[in-house]
Amino acid sequence: MKLMTLPGVFAPISDSWMLADAIRDERLGTGSRALDVCTGSGVLALTAAECGADTTAVDVSRRALLTVRLNAFRAGVHVRTRRGRTYEPVAGERFDLIVSNPPYVPSPRPDVPRFGACRAWEAGHDGRIVLDALCDGAPAHLRPGGRLLVVHSSLIGIDQTIARLRRAGLVDVRVVVRVRGPLGPLMLAQQALGTIPADVREEDVVIIRGCAPAAA
């Protein structure tokens, strides 16, 4: 897949490509609905659309959504774009698959940035502001038997995410992909600011999958 990114839009790195592969494993087909939250360049939305799903991409950045539309045109697929935070633009809608590579880098500021490219990665002191909202709202936006796939670093708490998804009502919540490696440039930059302990050298990047209960 060849992607372009407009200035200020975060280009996909390894965690997005990992998640794209996991989307293909879900075997989406015609008639299914997919939602990509925090879409960025749109790589995940385009992957779902290429698998046959009726796909919606959500982001707070206008440039990101324009990038998605341009990439969808270049790829010959249709992706509906909506601007806003997490599930706000799709209130009342349900999907067979929700995917997200949300901002998950801890930062010195307690909230998420309102402007700038750093919106794509900074997520508060613990890196979980956007992720927790995704977890809590997923059950209300999944069809019976629908699935959530979310990627993030072990530095912000794998067990915490699994427990939160289970409390929200998802079932069969588990890590389906785990890759260990050295801290990337974004984490190293925050480590230099003191947000991440100086003795941390590696992280696991994981994809966590959860399912909405099947219809009775």
N, C-alpha and C positions, 0 to 999 in steps of 0.2 A: 504494500500500500504506500503510495507516494503522497505525502502531505505537505502543505504549505502552512506557515504560521505568520500572521500579520505581526508587526512590531507590538510588543507588550503582551503577546499571547505565549503562554508556556508551551514549548515544544515537547512532545512525548518522550519520556525516557524509559528505562527498562521496566519499571513497575507497570506502566501503561501497556506495554507490549505483552507482559505476563498476563494481564487481565484480559487483553484482547484474545489471547489463546484460550483462556478459560471460558470466554463467551462462546467461542466456536464449539467447545465441548458440551455446551448446554443444548445443542441441537434445536435451535429456534427454527421456526418454519413460517410459511405463509399463514396469516391470520393471528399470529402472536403479536404482543405489544411489548416494547422494550423502552426503558427510560434510562438515560445517562445523566446523572447529576454531577455538576462541576465538570462540564464536558471539555473545557479547554479547546484544544485543536479539533476535537470531535472524533478522535481515533476510535474510541469505544462505541460511539453512536454509529459511525460508519461500519464498524465491524458487525454490529447487530443488524443494521439495515442490509448489509451484504448477505447475512444469513437468512433474510426473508422477513424480518420483523418490521412491523409498523413502529418507527422509532421516533422518540422525542428527546431532544437535548436541552438541558437547562444550565444556565450559567449567569453569574452576576455581571459579567463583562460583555459589553456590546461588541467589542472587537473579537472576543472569542466566538460569539454567535455568528458574526459575519464570516469568520474563518471557517466555521462548520459549514455554513451554506456554500462557500466557495469550494471547500473540499468535497462536499456531497455532489455538487455540480460536476466537478472534475471526475469523480468516481462513477457518475451515472446512477446515483441512488437518491432517494428522497428522505430527508430528515426534517422533521418539524422542530423549530427552535422556539424557546420561551425564556425570557429574562427574569431572573429572580433568585431567591435563596432556597436551597434544598427543594422542598415539595410545594412551596407556595404557588408557583405558576401552574401546577397540575392538581389543584385542590379538587377532590371528588373523583379523581381518575384512578384506575387500577391497571396494573401491568403484570405480564407473565415473568418479566425479568427486570430488575433494577440493578444497575451497575454504577460504581463510583470509584474514582481515584481522587478522593477529596484532599484539600489542604490538610497536612498532618505534621508539619514541622513545628516543634515548640519554638516560641519566640519570647523576647523580653516583654512584649506588650500583652495585656490581659485579654484583649479582644481581637477580632479579626480586622485587618485593614479595610478601609472603605475605598481606597484608590490604589492604583499602581499594580505592577506585575506581581508583587509579593502576595497579592490576594490569592494567587494560585498555590501557595505553599504554607504561609504562616497561619497558625490556628490557635493562638493563645498560649498561655504558660505551659499547659500540658499537651498541646497539640490536638485536643479532642473536641473543640467547639463544634466544628462542622460534622465530624464523625458521629458524635453523640446524637445530634439532631437527625442524622440519617438513620441511625439505629432505631431511635424512638418512633420515627414516623413511618418506617418501612411497612409494618403490618397493615396500616390503613390504606396503603397504595399497592398492595399485592393482591392479585387474584388468588382464589384457593389453589394451593399447590405451587404458587409463584415463588421465584427464587430471588435472593439478594446476593450479589457478589461485591465485596468491598476490599480494597487493598490498602495496607498501611504498614508502618514500621513497628517492630517489637519495642522500640523505645517508648511508645505511648501506651502499651499495655494490651497484649493479645487476649489474655484471660478476661480483662475488663470488657473488651468488646464482645466476647462470646457471652459473658454473663448478662450484659446489657441487652443483647438481642434475644436471649432466652426470656428475660424479664418482660420484654416487649411483646412476646408471644410467638416468636419464630421457633421452629423445631429443626432437629438434625443440624444444629449449628456446629461447624467444625472448620478447621484449617484445611484447605484443599491444596494449597501450594505454599512452599516455604523455601526461600533462597537466602543463604547467609553470605555476607560480604562486608567489605570495609565501608565506613561511613561515606556517603556521597558528599558532593560539594555543598549542598544546602544545609545538611546536618553539620558539616565541619564549620560552616560560617556561623551557625548558631552556637556551636561549641566554643568558638573563639569569643563569643559574647557572654559566655558563662551560663547559657540556658541548658546545655547538656553537660554532664560531668566530664571533666578533662580526661579521666581514665578510660572512657568508653572508646573503643576502637572499631567495633563491628556491630552490625545490626542484622536481624532477620527481616526480610520483607515478605509479608504473608498475604494470601488471599483467603478471606473468610467467607464461607457460604452458609446461608440460612434459608429455610423454606417456610412459607406460610402453610398452616395446616390445610389439608385437603378438605373439600366440601364433604359434609356428612352424607 
